Amino acid sequence: MSAALKVLIVAEGPSEIGELDALAGGPRRGAGRCEGFVPPMLRKLLGVDLEIDAQRVSAIGRFKKRPRLPGHGDRAAQALVLAATQGYGLLVFVKDVDRYSGTKRSAHERRKKQREMHQQIEQGFNAVAGAGHVERVKATPCRMIEAWALGDADAVVAVAGERAVRAEVPDSPEDLWGDERDPRSKHPKCVLRRALGADADRLLFEQLAVEANPDTLRRSCPDSFALFVDEVARVKGRRFPRSGTRIGR
């Protein structure tokens, strides 16, 4: 029987990785620990046994190279160093495309920023020598993980029950934007709060991922979730020399 694939997820915070942040001082993993949105979704997409650790992107340190890599490349490189030196077979690097409140930006500008982020992350990955044994997946929610959480109206209703306001779930959650300080705005956090009838904590994010249909999310979030699914699909069927685990059949 093959061992579980060791996965390192580097992400923003508890919405994405729940209580799995090893740098927060708690156990690295364990039964009953809340996982946030990304780990259960990754398990669903890969369909194999995973041993997942996670760390916050703000706490992993800087890549030891001068001149410093531009944008998110520096953190992506350091994440890959951690994965490569700690025996992980897969790195998932999660970074929101836009986390700032304020005036709505155009879809064209959002997609341009996402392309630039992907280029920076890939530049960071390419700067790390001796890491060829680690597969890499980029996850760049537009504009933040709340958009993915809103991607399946049936999942929102299943999780929120009688509190759910289905009419608040948009057809295109990636297009949401607005003033986070205004609870009536189209900011993703505000819309998710209204749709759930409650503030979305790490447990609700986990439940939304468990309930969500990836095909539905792919259709509702074509600019970011679909890219994530495609990257995960590319690692299926490949070997991971460190763990000896094979993804897929």
Rosetta silent file (secondary structure, phi, psi, omega in degrees, C-alpha in Angstrom):
SEQUENCE: MSAALKVLIVAEGPSEIGELDALAGGPRRGAGRCEGFVPPMLRKLLGVDLEIDAQRVSAIGRFKKRPRLPGHGDRAAQALVLAATQGYGLLVFVKDVDRYSGTKRSAHERRKKQREMHQQIEQGFNAVAGAGHVERVKATPCRMIEAWALGDADAVVAVAGERAVRAEVPDSPEDLWGDERDPRSKHPKCVLRRALGADADRLLFEQLAVEANPDTLRRSCPDSFALFVDEVARVKGRRFPRSGTRIGR
SCORE:     score description
SCORE:     0.000 S_00000001
   1 L     0.000  126.664 -176.660    0.000    0.000    0.000 S_00000001
   2 L   -73.427  151.662  179.214    1.512    3.333   -1.064 S_00000001
   3 L   -73.823  159.789  176.021    2.121    6.122    1.425 S_00000001
   4 L   -66.254  145.818  175.977    0.043    9.277    1.439 S_00000001
   5 E   -72.170  126.991  177.594    1.316   12.099   -0.727 S_00000001
   6 E   -82.373  124.386 -176.295    2.927   14.807    1.411 S_00000001
   7 E  -123.004  135.609  170.956    1.541   18.227    0.492 S_00000001
   8 E  -112.352  123.997  174.810    2.580   21.681    1.643 S_00000001
   9 E  -109.590  123.560  175.540    0.023   24.468    1.197 S_00000001
  10 E  -111.052  121.133 -170.346    1.276   28.032    1.601 S_00000001
  11 E  -147.959 -179.221 -176.207   -1.610   30.484    1.790 S_00000001
  12 L   -67.986  -49.392 -173.136   -2.973   33.723    3.243 S_00000001
  13 L  -178.317 -158.831 -171.258   -4.663   32.500    6.404 S_00000001
  14 H   -63.394  -27.293  177.506   -7.391   30.469    8.131 S_00000001
  15 H   -61.119  -36.937 -179.552  -10.018   30.876    5.404 S_00000001
  16 H   -86.614  -39.918 -170.474   -7.740   28.902    3.091 S_00000001
  17 H  -125.342   10.836  174.481   -5.933   26.577    5.543 S_00000001
  18 L    54.211 -126.039 -177.866   -7.986   26.582    8.739 S_00000001
  19 L  -101.972   16.221 -174.664   -5.960   25.491   11.760 S_00000001
  20 L   -85.107    0.261 -177.792   -3.243   23.697    9.788 S_00000001
  21 E   -65.798  108.302 -177.275   -0.713   26.542    9.999 S_00000001
  22 H   -66.172  -24.715 -179.015    2.320   24.839   11.547 S_00000001
  23 H   -81.844   -3.257  179.670    3.858   28.214   12.415 S_00000001
  24 H   -81.493   -7.297  176.063    0.885   29.119   14.608 S_00000001
  25 L   102.710   -8.179 -179.710    2.261   26.894   17.369 S_00000001
  26 L   -94.229 -178.359  177.672   -0.234   24.040   17.188 S_00000001
  27 L   -60.081  149.433 -178.664    0.120   20.495   15.876 S_00000001
  28 L   -66.824  -35.739  179.017    0.957   20.276   12.160 S_00000001
  29 L  -158.851  169.078  178.335   -2.008   18.060   11.499 S_00000001
  30 L   165.449  153.904 -179.444   -4.467   15.886   13.347 S_00000001
  31 L   -60.108  136.147  175.817   -7.943   14.435   13.360 S_00000001
  32 L    86.899   -3.880  179.146  -10.655   16.980   13.920 S_00000001
  33 L   -81.300  132.774 -179.271   -8.584   20.038   13.045 S_00000001
  34 L   -66.064  136.925 -174.164  -10.407   22.512   10.804 S_00000001
  35 L  -108.551   -3.265 -176.376   -8.794   22.720    7.357 S_00000001
  36 L    68.435 -159.261 -170.890  -10.392   25.767    5.741 S_00000001
  37 L   -85.263  -41.645 -167.568  -11.253   25.744    2.022 S_00000001
  38 H   -72.327  -46.936 -177.740   -8.186   24.564    0.106 S_00000001
  39 H   -57.369  -49.408  179.368   -7.254   21.178    1.684 S_00000001
  40 H   -64.737  -32.691  177.278  -10.688   19.519    1.303 S_00000001
  41 H   -68.791  -38.989  178.351  -11.021   20.894   -2.227 S_00000001
  42 H   -63.647  -41.961  177.194   -7.566   19.572   -3.118 S_00000001
  43 H   -60.201  -40.846 -178.941   -8.502   16.134   -1.776 S_00000001
  44 H   -64.866  -40.900 -176.975  -11.653   16.214   -3.863 S_00000001
  45 H   -74.546  -36.833 -178.455   -9.764   17.128   -7.039 S_00000001
  46 H   -85.758  -34.316  176.325   -6.906   14.643   -6.604 S_00000001
  47 L    69.605   25.496  177.896   -8.957   11.785   -5.174 S_00000001
  48 L  -133.830  170.729  179.826   -6.043   10.210   -3.278 S_00000001
  49 L   -71.605  125.720 -178.672   -4.769   10.062    0.294 S_00000001
  50 E  -122.413  141.110  173.149   -2.980   13.295    1.191 S_00000001
  51 E  -109.863  101.900 -168.157   -0.870   14.222    4.203 S_00000001
  52 E  -105.119  129.435  165.732   -1.282   17.994    4.310 S_00000001
  53 E  -114.930  159.529  179.834    0.718   20.609    6.173 S_00000001
  54 E  -146.806  151.893  175.996    0.180   24.337    5.736 S_00000001
  55 E  -143.925  150.280  178.003    1.897   27.593    6.533 S_00000001
  56 E   -74.421  139.344 -178.255    0.970   31.246    6.165 S_00000001
  57 H   -63.410  -30.289 -177.755    2.691   33.019    3.308 S_00000001
  58 H   -74.569  -10.423 -173.096    3.502   35.976    5.571 S_00000001
  59 H  -114.977    4.251 -173.712    5.453   33.757    7.979 S_00000001
  60 L   -88.570   -5.255 -179.925    7.654   31.623    5.737 S_00000001
  61 L    89.338 -176.670 -176.807   10.519   34.094    5.427 S_00000001
  62 L  -110.258  151.775  177.066   12.309   35.471    2.391 S_00000001
  63 L   -73.893  132.434 -175.477   14.215   33.730   -0.364 S_00000001
  64 L   -82.974   75.075  178.634   17.969   34.178    0.102 S_00000001
  65 L  -149.848  140.614  176.475   18.819   35.692   -3.243 S_00000001
  66 L  -124.045  139.545   -3.338   19.872   39.108   -4.455 S_00000001
  67 L   -69.462  157.328 -177.622   18.505   41.020   -6.186 S_00000001
  68 L   -62.561  140.782  178.493   15.180   40.146   -4.600 S_00000001
  69 L   -65.911  144.765 -176.573   12.673   38.509   -6.907 S_00000001
  70 L   -74.048  151.544  172.689    9.824   40.821   -7.944 S_00000001
  71 L    54.900 -130.207 -176.094    6.294   40.672   -6.546 S_00000001
  72 L   -84.241   -0.508 -179.820    5.149   37.287   -5.302 S_00000001
  73 H   -62.203  -36.239 -178.568    8.156   35.495   -6.770 S_00000001
  74 H   -61.589  -49.140 -178.942   10.148   35.893   -3.562 S_00000001
  75 H   -69.842  -36.312  178.618    7.564   34.121   -1.379 S_00000001
  76 H   -63.283  -41.488  178.291    6.882   31.480   -4.036 S_00000001
  77 H   -63.301  -45.193 -179.586   10.585   30.632   -4.169 S_00000001
  78 H   -64.737  -37.202  176.803   10.835   30.374   -0.389 S_00000001
  79 H   -61.295  -40.660 -179.919    7.730   28.162   -0.303 S_00000001
  80 H   -69.963  -35.584  174.630    9.357   25.828   -2.804 S_00000001
  81 H   -58.378  -46.390  178.987   12.583   25.753   -0.772 S_00000001
  82 H   -60.212  -46.237 -178.877   10.573   24.608    2.260 S_00000001
  83 H   -62.638  -42.906 -175.136    8.757   21.959    0.238 S_00000001
  84 H   -70.279  -33.413 -176.346   11.940   20.671   -1.393 S_00000001
  85 H   -90.789  -12.028 -177.518   13.957   20.446    1.815 S_00000001
  86 L  -109.524   11.063  172.691   11.215   18.972    4.003 S_00000001
  87 L    81.761   24.868  178.106   10.255   16.026    1.816 S_00000001
  88 L   -87.373  143.728  177.565    7.014   17.250    0.264 S_00000001
  89 L   -93.497  -17.352 -177.105    5.924   15.896   -3.104 S_00000001
  90 E  -143.994  132.905  173.279    3.493   18.712   -3.918 S_00000001
  91 E  -112.843  130.152  172.279    3.447   22.445   -3.178 S_00000001
  92 E  -115.429  114.733 -178.038    0.236   24.459   -3.509 S_00000001
  93 E  -103.766  116.270 -172.757    0.936   28.207   -3.432 S_00000001
  94 E  -110.780  125.330  178.100   -2.212   30.229   -2.751 S_00000001
  95 L  -148.627  124.088  177.704   -2.389   33.998   -3.268 S_00000001
  96 L   -64.003  144.138  178.388   -5.448   36.172   -3.812 S_00000001
  97 L   -69.483  -38.874 -178.333   -5.390   38.284   -6.952 S_00000001
  98 L  -152.688  119.690 -177.559   -6.748   41.340   -5.153 S_00000001
  99 L  -115.555   11.071 -174.845   -7.472   41.729   -1.453 S_00000001
 100 L   -99.447  139.256 -178.876   -7.905   45.493   -1.280 S_00000001
 101 L   -81.846  160.848  175.638  -11.212   47.228   -0.715 S_00000001
 102 L   133.429 -148.041 -174.060  -12.457   50.164   -2.754 S_00000001
 103 L   -66.696  139.373  178.912  -13.438   50.981   -6.306 S_00000001
 104 L   -64.979  136.324  175.992  -14.350   48.123   -8.594 S_00000001
 105 L  -102.761  159.186 -176.772  -11.726   47.272  -11.184 S_00000001
 106 L   -73.452  157.709  177.021  -12.429   45.957  -14.636 S_00000001
 107 H   -62.519  -36.000  178.970  -12.328   42.265  -15.491 S_00000001
 108 H   -61.995  -44.532  179.538   -9.592   43.066  -18.021 S_00000001
 109 H   -65.781  -39.173  179.369   -7.418   44.654  -15.330 S_00000001
 110 H   -62.404  -45.147 -179.621   -8.077   41.744  -12.976 S_00000001
 111 H   -66.507  -36.657  177.329   -7.028   39.189  -15.584 S_00000001
 112 H   -62.965  -43.914  179.726   -3.920   41.217  -16.392 S_00000001
 113 H   -64.734  -38.124  179.089   -2.961   41.293  -12.732 S_00000001
 114 H   -64.195  -42.439  177.751   -3.539   37.549  -12.463 S_00000001
 115 H   -60.770  -40.998  179.042   -1.256   36.881  -15.453 S_00000001
 116 H   -64.971  -40.617  177.976    1.432   39.032  -13.860 S_00000001
 117 H   -62.178  -44.162  179.440    1.066   37.162  -10.563 S_00000001
 118 H   -61.954  -40.372  178.224    1.400   33.805  -12.308 S_00000001
 119 H   -64.033  -42.134  178.769    4.546   35.010  -14.094 S_00000001
 120 H   -63.994  -43.967 -179.501    6.044   36.207  -10.793 S_00000001
 121 H   -63.714  -44.495  178.325    5.223   32.930   -9.040 S_00000001
 122 H   -63.757  -37.337  176.926    6.704   30.874  -11.869 S_00000001
 123 H   -62.168  -39.337  176.797    9.814   33.069  -11.823 S_00000001
 124 H   -64.584  -45.710  177.826   10.129   32.304   -8.128 S_00000001
 125 H   -58.633  -43.511 -175.785    9.746   28.579   -8.682 S_00000001
 126 H   -69.266  -17.175 -178.893   12.334   28.639  -11.462 S_00000001
 127 L   -81.253   -9.764 -176.410   14.867   30.382   -9.181 S_00000001
 128 L   -96.059  118.901  178.931   15.074   27.369   -6.839 S_00000001
 129 L   -84.916  148.714  174.724   17.704   24.814   -7.764 S_00000001
 130 L    72.495   24.802 -179.019   17.324   21.141   -6.887 S_00000001
 131 L  -117.045   20.598 -176.776   13.547   21.206   -6.485 S_00000001
 132 L   -65.296  -17.956 -179.594   12.564   19.262   -9.577 S_00000001
 133 L   -80.638   -6.837 -178.566   11.090   16.465   -7.470 S_00000001
 134 L  -102.195  121.047  172.326    8.359   18.776   -6.120 S_00000001
 135 E   -75.186  150.885 -175.907    5.236   19.320   -8.200 S_00000001
 136 E  -129.905  139.751  176.258    3.796   22.856   -7.989 S_00000001
 137 E  -131.891  131.219  175.292    0.256   24.195   -8.228 S_00000001
 138 E   -97.104  134.842  174.018   -0.735   27.851   -8.250 S_00000001
 139 E  -126.811  111.058 -175.091   -4.072   28.868   -6.710 S_00000001
 140 L  -127.313   79.483 -178.157   -4.928   32.533   -7.320 S_00000001
 141 L   -58.875  137.490  173.580   -8.580   33.228   -6.413 S_00000001
 142 L  -103.723  119.540   -7.903  -10.181   36.247   -8.105 S_00000001
 143 L   -94.352  -10.503  177.362  -10.429   38.360   -6.185 S_00000001
 144 L  -158.452  172.759 -173.490  -10.233   36.339   -2.999 S_00000001
 145 H   -60.331  -23.668  177.647  -11.169   32.933   -1.628 S_00000001
 146 H   -60.126  -30.884  177.965  -14.681   34.195   -0.855 S_00000001
 147 H   -63.774  -42.197  177.309  -15.408   34.154   -4.590 S_00000001
 148 H   -66.259  -37.770  179.294  -14.703   30.420   -4.714 S_00000001
 149 H   -64.170  -25.923  179.360  -16.793   29.916   -1.591 S_00000001
 150 L   -92.245    2.369 -170.893  -19.692   31.601   -3.431 S_00000001
 151 L   -73.062  -14.800 -178.554  -19.192   29.548   -6.579 S_00000001
 152 L  -132.512  105.098 -177.209  -21.845   26.910   -5.861 S_00000001
 153 H   -61.516  -36.434  179.089  -25.231   28.161   -4.661 S_00000001
 154 H   -63.033  -37.541  178.415  -26.338   24.644   -3.716 S_00000001
 155 H   -66.504  -40.625  177.956  -23.311   24.324   -1.433 S_00000001
 156 H   -60.211  -44.915 -179.873  -24.119   27.658    0.242 S_00000001
 157 H   -66.565  -40.177 -179.873  -27.679   26.522    0.920 S_00000001
 158 H   -63.188  -37.844 -177.803  -26.519   23.115    2.168 S_00000001
 159 H   -79.155  -43.530 -174.406  -24.099   24.713    4.628 S_00000001
 160 H   -85.146  -21.957  179.328  -26.211   27.640    5.812 S_00000001
 161 H    62.934 -131.616 -176.240  -29.572   25.871    5.887 S_00000001
 162 H   -66.241  -20.517  179.180  -32.458   28.133    6.853 S_00000001
 163 H   -75.473  -19.390 -172.184  -30.110   31.109    7.208 S_00000001
 164 L   -63.174  142.253  173.340  -29.125   30.956    3.517 S_00000001
 165 L  -120.187   89.943 -173.542  -30.169   33.717    1.139 S_00000001
 166 H   -59.461  -32.800 -178.324  -29.789   32.061   -2.244 S_00000001
 167 H   -63.262  -19.544  179.442  -30.630   35.256   -4.116 S_00000001
 168 H   -81.530  -12.934 -178.702  -27.382   36.778   -2.775 S_00000001
 169 L   -79.555  117.242 -174.927  -25.233   34.152   -4.527 S_00000001
 170 L   -80.202  158.817  175.897  -24.017   35.761   -7.784 S_00000001
 171 L   -72.047  -32.143 -176.986  -23.662   34.019  -11.134 S_00000001
 172 L  -128.202   79.147 -175.433  -20.129   35.420  -11.546 S_00000001
 173 H   -64.073  -21.189  177.865  -18.515   35.775   -8.109 S_00000001
 174 H   -66.304  -21.560 -178.650  -15.129   36.698   -9.616 S_00000001
 175 H   -85.060   -5.721 -177.396  -16.668   40.007  -10.737 S_00000001
 176 L   -66.218  139.437  169.571  -17.654   41.030   -7.212 S_00000001
 177 L  -167.069  157.805 -178.990  -16.053   44.111   -5.716 S_00000001
 178 L   167.173 -166.087 -177.426  -16.947   47.000   -3.460 S_00000001
 179 L   -89.483  115.447 -178.717  -16.303   48.640   -0.120 S_00000001
 180 L   -61.670  -24.236 -178.626  -15.691   46.057    2.595 S_00000001
 181 L   -75.947  -15.930 -179.726  -16.792   48.606    5.203 S_00000001
 182 L   -99.960  109.014 -176.797  -20.286   48.754    3.707 S_00000001
 183 L   -62.483  -15.380  179.943  -22.224   45.586    4.640 S_00000001
 184 L   -94.080   -0.547 -173.951  -24.576   46.199    1.679 S_00000001
 185 L   -77.251  177.220  177.893  -21.774   46.380   -0.872 S_00000001
 186 L   -94.377   15.945  174.413  -20.689   43.844   -3.497 S_00000001
 187 L   -61.570  137.242 -175.882  -17.416   43.165   -1.730 S_00000001
 188 H   -53.317  -39.403  179.389  -16.957   39.340   -1.706 S_00000001
 189 H   -64.251  -40.520 -179.066  -16.789   39.164    2.086 S_00000001
 190 H   -68.633  -42.135 -179.927  -20.010   41.168    2.420 S_00000001
 191 H   -65.141  -43.113  179.473  -21.861   39.129   -0.199 S_00000001
 192 H   -63.351  -39.144  178.216  -20.774   35.835    1.388 S_00000001
 193 H   -61.800  -42.904 -179.689  -21.907   37.053    4.801 S_00000001
 194 H   -69.302  -39.170 -178.888  -25.339   37.934    3.440 S_00000001
 195 H   -65.273  -39.450 -179.305  -25.626   34.669    1.503 S_00000001
 196 H   -82.723  -20.481 -174.358  -24.734   32.562    4.551 S_00000001
 197 L    72.243   20.176 -179.084  -26.668   34.689    7.016 S_00000001
 198 L  -167.157  161.635  174.078  -23.552   34.655    9.210 S_00000001
 199 L   -67.016  139.878 -178.578  -19.891   35.577    9.229 S_00000001
 200 L   -86.993  107.504  175.717  -17.813   33.021    7.333 S_00000001
 201 L   -95.815 -178.795 -175.797  -15.291   31.456    9.700 S_00000001
 202 H   -61.198  -33.367  179.690  -12.699   28.785    8.862 S_00000001
 203 H   -69.137  -40.271  178.032  -15.152   25.977    9.602 S_00000001
 204 H   -65.026  -37.296  176.429  -17.758   27.374    7.201 S_00000001
 205 H   -62.371  -42.321  177.828  -15.096   27.657    4.500 S_00000001
 206 H   -61.370  -45.632 -179.174  -14.224   24.003    5.064 S_00000001
 207 H   -63.926  -37.984  178.302  -17.884   22.974    4.889 S_00000001
 208 H   -64.043  -40.192  178.151  -18.397   24.973    1.689 S_00000001
 209 H   -66.226  -40.455  179.672  -15.455   23.192    0.046 S_00000001
 210 H   -63.366  -38.918 -176.670  -16.755   19.793    1.149 S_00000001
 211 H   -82.514  -24.529 -170.899  -20.221   20.527   -0.281 S_00000001
 212 L   -70.351  145.481  173.438  -19.140   22.312   -3.472 S_00000001
 213 L   -93.456  116.295 -178.044  -19.202   20.674   -6.890 S_00000001
 214 H   -57.023  -33.526  178.729  -15.889   21.468   -8.656 S_00000001
 215 H   -65.270  -36.952  177.145  -17.592   21.451  -12.061 S_00000001
 216 H   -66.990  -44.204  178.607  -20.004   24.117  -10.838 S_00000001
 217 H   -63.713  -35.207  178.974  -17.151   26.205   -9.436 S_00000001
 218 H   -62.767  -39.553  179.528  -15.271   25.849  -12.692 S_00000001
 219 H   -72.680  -38.901 -175.705  -18.207   27.360  -14.581 S_00000001
 220 H   -81.887  -22.882  179.940  -18.875   30.166  -12.104 S_00000001
 221 L  -127.007   65.139 -172.944  -15.185   31.077  -11.594 S_00000001
 222 L   -69.721  -23.889 -176.322  -13.633   30.487  -15.046 S_00000001
 223 L   -81.316  -24.960 -174.090  -10.755   32.939  -14.625 S_00000001
 224 L  -128.284  -49.693 -179.651   -9.276   31.496  -11.437 S_00000001
 225 H   -67.387  -38.093  179.086  -10.832   28.270  -10.144 S_00000001
 226 H   -61.368  -38.599  177.644  -10.728   26.720  -13.610 S_00000001
 227 H   -65.605  -39.900  177.016   -6.997   27.477  -13.812 S_00000001
 228 H   -60.884  -45.874  178.814   -6.477   25.879  -10.405 S_00000001
 229 H   -60.699  -41.917 -179.650   -8.329   22.747  -11.527 S_00000001
 230 H   -63.443  -39.969  179.377   -6.225   22.594  -14.698 S_00000001
 231 H   -67.626  -40.253  176.600   -2.993   22.827  -12.703 S_00000001
 232 H   -63.321  -40.755 -179.157   -4.121   20.078  -10.326 S_00000001
 233 H   -61.757  -32.585 -178.346   -5.104   17.933  -13.301 S_00000001
 234 H   -68.890  -24.833 -179.868   -1.599   18.267  -14.738 S_00000001
 235 H   -86.391  -11.750  178.111   -0.020   16.651  -11.681 S_00000001
 236 L   -65.069  139.422  178.038   -2.299   13.620  -11.858 S_00000001
 237 L    84.192   -4.026  179.529   -0.541   10.521  -13.070 S_00000001
 238 L   -93.640  155.335  178.733    2.949   11.836  -12.272 S_00000001
 239 E   -91.116  151.918  179.037    5.419   10.195   -9.886 S_00000001
 240 E  -121.080  101.323 -171.225    6.750   11.860   -6.759 S_00000001
 241 L   -56.159  -35.765 -176.039   10.262   10.549   -6.104 S_00000001
 242 L   -66.681  -44.756 -173.154   10.403   11.502   -2.436 S_00000001
 243 L   -97.044  -18.565 -175.861    7.236    9.726   -1.333 S_00000001
 244 L    74.047    7.771 -178.605    6.945    7.088   -4.053 S_00000001
 245 E   -84.404  142.086  175.831    3.279    8.011   -4.339 S_00000001
 246 E  -113.199  129.832  179.468    1.591    8.058   -7.707 S_00000001
 247 L   -87.403  134.602  178.507   -1.290   10.419   -8.364 S_00000001
 248 L    79.061 -162.141 -176.904   -4.150    8.989  -10.384 S_00000001
 249 L  -123.799    0.000    0.000   -4.114    5.616  -12.132 S_00000001
